[in-house]
Amino acid sequence: MRTKNIISVLALLASSALSHASTAFNVHPGVLDNQPDVAFRSGSAKVRFNNGDFFKIQGFGDRVEFSSVSNKDWSFDNKVIYPSELPFADIYCIAESDILTIVATARHDNMTEYSVGVIKYMKHGKVRLRVVSAYIIPEPETVGLLSGLLALSLLAIKRRRL
């Protein structure tokens, strides 16, 4: 499971590097199971992941807050988003610079960290926040293991060519 998530993150990084050539790029949802949005003025929604995990976002007039839900204990490196923190995004042509990334930590699930991408846009005359992507952040040990395996694979390929 973690290997699949690491491959997803590596694919995202590769596509992100390619997207610098143009102003818009393809936003892949990653492990996000829905694309919830709320108005900054009001409303709430659950941000759901494909593993069944979730947390809540809620509009409070001048901000949107990220929060835990009953038996799901979360912490966030940026728990409150104000409209001034983001540029307006064209929902049909999102630029990489339109996305604000926060880290959400599932304290109830072995401190699993997610990189969560959000945008600000207009819908029916209301300023809204939408969650557009989420990726599990690989543990440093896993990244080191994969780097080592990649190095050994490259060495084996090089030896076969000789």
N, C-alpha and C positions, 0 to 999 in steps of 0.2 A: 504494500500500500504506500509506504513512504517513498519507495523507489519511483513509483508512478507519479507522485507529487513532485519529486525532485526533477523528474524529466519534464513535467509541466512547467516548473519554474525556469528550467534551462531553456525550454522552447520560448517562453515569454521573453526572457532576456535576449535571445537571438532575434525574435521578431521586433523587440523594442529597438535593438541596434539598427535593424534594417529600416525601421519607421522614421528614424531621424532624417532620412533623405526626403521625406514628404511631410506636410503639415498635419495630415490626418493618418490614423492607423486603425487597425482592426482591434477592438477591445474584446479580448476573450474572457468569458466569465470565470474560468478556472474551476474552483470547487464551489462556486456560488450556485445555489439551486433556484434562486429567483432574482429579480432586479427590483427590490423594493424602493419606493420613494415616498417622501413626505414633504409637505409644505413647511417652510421655516416657521410660519405663523401657527400651524396646528397639525394634528394628525399623528398617527404612529403606525409602524409596520415592523414585521419580524424579518430579520436578515437570516436566511436559511442556507445551510451548507448541504452538500450532497451526502454527508455522513450522518445527517439528522440533527446536527448541532444548530443552534441559533442564538441570536441576541436581538434586542429591540432598539429601534431608533424612534425618536419622538421630537416633534416640533414644539417649541415653547415661545413663539412670538419673534424673538430676535436671534434665535439659535436652534440648532438640532443637537440633541444629546444622544449618546450611545449608552445603553444600560443592560444590566443582567436581567434575566427572567427567572423567577422562582428558584428552581434547582440548578440553574445554569449560572455559575459564578464567572464573570468576565472582568478584565481590566483593560484599559485602553490608553495608549500613549497620548492621545488627543481625544478626550471624552466629549468635548463641546466644539461644534463647528459653527462659526459665524459666517454670514453671507460674504463679508469682506475678505475672507480667507481664500476665496475661489473666484476665478473669472467665470463669466457665463460660457457654457458649452453649447454648441449646436448638437442636439441629441442625435442627429443623423450623420454627423461628421465630427467626431470627437478628436481633438488634438491631444497629444500626450501631455502637453502643458496644462490642459484643463483638469487633469485628474490629481486629486489630493490623496495621498496614501497614508493610512494610519495603521498601527499595529494593534490588533485585538488578541489578547491572551486568554485562552480558555483555562482558567484556573481549576476548573472541575475535571479537566481532561489532561492531566500530566503537564500542564503549562504549555500546551500546544499553541504556537503563535501563528497568526494569520496576517498577511498583508492585504488590507482591504482598500480598494480604490473607490472614491466617491467623486461625483461631479455636481455642479450647480447649473440649473437650467430653468427656463420659463415654460409653464404649461397653464393654459387658460388664465393668463394674467397673474399667476402666482409664482413666486420664486420657490423652487423646490430643490431638494437634495436627493440624489439617486445613488445607490450602491451599484457599481457596474462590474466589479471584479473582486475576487478573493483567492489567495493562494496560501497554502501552508508553507511557512518558512522552515526550511530543513534545519535540523540540528547540526551544529558545527562538526560533530563526529561523523555524521552521515556524509557531509560534503567532503570531508577529508578522506573517507573510505572510497567514495566515488572517484575522487581525484587520483588516488593511488591505483585503483583498478584501471582507470583510463591510461595512466602512465605505463602500467604493465602491459596493457593491450597494445599500445603504440610501440613499445619495445619489442614485443613478440612479432608484430607486423614487420618491423624494420629488420629483424633477424631472418624472417622468412624470405625477404627480398634479397638478402645477401647470399 
